[in-house]
């Protein structure tokens, strides 16, 4: 270990856990996205929106979220996480406040879909990279899982809170209150985010050796990553795994109400959120032990089974009972949430930590495209057929295909030139 690096380690206080839990807190606010099925169900009937209309703000938010992750990741790498996360908090707050004063679909798409979606992207892009850089490689999955678990757990409090605000006050008041709260919370917690100094090495991690021509490349520039087949394989697998989960999340309250006949959709959303948050931590920890690919395979196959199971749930069978729906919702949430810790971890493993913000931003576009396509599919199929079955079977087929692809994806073998 060089004298310079030894000095950096001695002088730098490890802020890893503070940064980790600040990032988790930011995600607890930004995870309001997962409460859309509850929010959309509260849209006044006099607005005249059908299920396809209600899919648009959420679908656009998912798409904008993932697209913003690319420039936001680049800004995070260059400017640091504090400024970028603060921008995210301001945009989310403004988005919800604007949504509270409009009744048109176009206005809601702009407010919730574009402004809030962009804010979520800026905040989310800034939460994980500074946290994982404080810890050694053996803890990458666990730390990533803890940070992103906040996003998944958000609906545990946000779904019942949104429901209560709508009932006690009004739909518009709910949006206004949440907008102000998220602006304050995210901007405040953003001030606690900081990456370690250049050259910092976590305790127990050996100093990197100087690479020469012919050695295996450790850190990929975004342009170099885009030239690898591994990027496109991971992108497709991520789109399948995330898209299937987002489809269920976006329509869970409607599934409970219209397919099963349960009026407590917000309760199912809350239990799905518990699974979502817990699945991120468990999958991250498990992937540190048995490997990313093995954990991915388990999650893809399990998710296909659970989605096919919920497709059979009706008011006339045991699968449609409240206890069964709670369990199925939580398991779907857990398998979906696993993607959000597995894919940042494998991105760091395959393409290195140096450009992790932008590299993962590019991989993360799969999340938005998958969520946009499958959420819109579910809404359109229900309007046309009064059933979600086509969406269920399509999503399950994609998950099986992703599980098969796990056996073919391998770390990039590019070398220094």
Secondary structure, DSSP 4 states (H G I P E B T S, - for coil): --HHHHHHHHH----HHHHHHHHHHHHHHHGGGGGHHHHHHTS-GGG---HHHHHHHHHHHHHHHHHHHHHHHHHHHHH-HHHHHHHHHHHHHHHHHHHTT--SHHHHIIIIIIIIHHHHHHHHHHHHHHHHTTS-GGGHHHHHHHHHHHHHHHHHHHHHHHHHHHHHT-HHHHHHHHHHHHHHHHHHHHTT--PPPTT---TTPPPPPPP-TTSBP-S--HHHHTTSHHHHHHHHHHHHHHHHHHHHHHHHHHIIIIII--S-HHHHHHHHHHHHHHHHHHHHHHHHHH-HHHHHHHHHHHHHHHHHHHHT--TTSGGGSHHHHHHHHHHHHHHHHHHHHHHHHHHHHHH-STTHHHHHHHHHHHHHHHHHHHHHHHHHHHHHHS-SHHHHHHHHHHHHHHHHHTTT------B--
